[in-house]
Amino acid sequence: MAAGSVGIDAMAFHGPECFVDMADLATARGVDPAKFTKGLGQLEMAVATPCEDTVSLATVAGRKALSAFDIDPKEIGTLIVGTETGVDHSKPVAVYVHELLGLPNNCRTFETKHACYGAMAGLTSAIDWIVAGRAHGKKALIIASDIARYGAGTPGEPTQGAGAVAMVVSERPRLLEIDKEIFGDYTRQVMDFWRPLYSKYAFTDGHYSIDCYLDALTGAWHDAAAKAGSAERLAMSALDACFYHVPFVKMARKAHQRHWEVELGRAIPKDDEEYAMKVTDSYGVLVSPWLTLNAIVGNIYTGSLFLALIDYLRAAAPEREGRGVSMFSYGSGCGAAFCFGAVAEGAAAHAARLDPAAELDARRRLSVEEYEEILAACDKADTIDGEHLSPSQWQLRGDLFYIGTRNHIRQYYP
Ligand code: HMG
């Protein structure tokens, strides 16, 4: 990696307080549960109530990252919220978060949007800001926050989810150093997935979107290899983990196979058992151990890739320090990036600080009927006064709900 470090100094996840079990959902939809749990790899799915919006999820994640890693809000010089679940055509989610986190007025603050690639765009922008020497010792806070909705009974329904991942980027990263020179970029206008202005629900050409994702991975990897000057510098054999955008767990398996193929320089035929075995073994070591959070949270769009990174870092042991990782971000529409990093020296000492297990264990399991009531209530939420939304109606216990939507700003501190 190039001299002069930059990377992720702090991280935290925050998600909704309720979830649906995927076997329950499959049964209610008349589908074999194995299709959702094995075919897609999803076990549970986070469900945001009308009282949990992009702003409240982002704010709590940001607050956790700062407090767990002893970072004073005054140290933040840039705040970027990556989201495709905006609350306003004009006003960024980030400016509400800026106020709620008590960040300084001299903090540049904005929202980035490019489907699930939005937070990676924010992360690279923050790295550029630091590398350009404009941070003057300050840190950047990047928050990925989204609510994924396809609608009841659609093929996309089992790939919903919601949540936020906050990351602090600094010159002295305690968790992950990022190679600031090698970013493989890829952009192509495709209609694989979109959320038009009139709809909270996503439209998608699901199978085509998988092809677009894999083509983007190929394109971004080749760009990274060209910038690195040699494919060897990116070699998977030297990596300890490979992270991919995870719309559903099985997609990471498909991505890893494509990653192998681009390195190999050819497609692996279905009947090539030797290579199939190698890919499966490699997936079992480099990828699947770090997908346990994605499997119980679902697609959180901008944050999905980084949720896998949290899963890895919360298990960071001293022997992992210094080892290399790759990250592939894909945003429909489409934009993508491949980048590389290494676990920071001392990262293992911080593993417990970013573990969201306690929050996830405390979630409430919804029946499918309750989940459907919540979907209907979310549809109505923008057309009623916020005062009619009560966190207690959904048995929520947190301290910050329903901010920033419509003209009202509501905060609840029960
Ligand atoms: P589908 O068409 O209902 O499912 O929807 P399927 O028939 O393709 O089956 C899915 C898998 O389950 C298949 O495995 C089946 O064989 C298997 P595969 O062949 O792919 O390995 N299966 C079973 N396995 C075990 N037991 C069974 C069984 N039955 C079937 N009984 C689809 C799937 C992903 C298309 C749908 O959920 C969807 O449209 N999702 C939303 C779009 C999406 O997630 N796309 C991913 C790539 S694009 C992306 O990642 C960007 C995104 O995050 C948005 C953004 O950037 O903002 C989405």
Boltz pocket constraint, residues with backbone or C-beta under 6 A from the ligand:
constraints:
  - pocket:
      binder: B
      contacts: [[A, 32], [A, 34], [A, 35], [A, 38], [A, 39], [A, 40], [A, 84], [A, 114], [A, 115], [A, 116], [A, 117], [A, 155], [A, 156], [A, 157], [A, 158], [A, 159], [A, 192], [A, 193], [A, 204], [A, 205], [A, 206], [A, 207], [A, 209], [A, 210], [A, 213], [A, 245], [A, 246], [A, 247], [A, 248], [A, 250], [A, 251], [A, 299], [A, 301], [A, 330], [A, 331], [A, 332]]
      max_distance: 6.0
